[in-house]
């Protein structure tokens, strides 16, 4: 994926969005759309699975603000999984699941995860592992379903901080308003680092 120019003339930032095909509620679907709007307004390109549900809602939001929306899928599953949502402006077809996950994570300046099924769970846990062990990309969890999962993972000690594995990259995002404010802070920090 070739970075595009953002609104300030530099390389465009990229957000990888993980969310399921069956939204837990209309509120979560609305939140996914608001996340997409905020990402596009902040100058982020969107990487997502390309299909329906929360992915489509996030893509709809990004598209409404003129954002770039790229679908990342498996080459041999695309026919089985069906067509992409209508907001997709670019496609990446990869040979295997590992390549797909690495594409999401290697290109991400930010990972956003919401609720979903086992595929979304796999993407989320891969992002947490990647951010704690490979590169400290911010991982933001939002929506009641995903926040409930995060609480469970902490409570049951599947996810805990140690001196050698800090969790500073991982954030709870409680609302669209909080998401937008945190995104503003993140982009300000990124601009200050360049």
ABEGO torsion letter per residue (X at the ends): XBBBBBAAGBBBBBBBBBBBABBABAAAAAAAAAAAAAAAAAGBBBBBAGBBEAAAAAAAAAAAAGBBBBBBBBAAAAAAAEBBBAABABBBBBABAAAAAAAAAAABABBBBBBEBAAAAAAAAAAAAAAAAABBBBBBBBEAAAAAAAAAAAAAGABBBBAABBAAABBBBABAAAAAAAAAAAAAAAAAAX
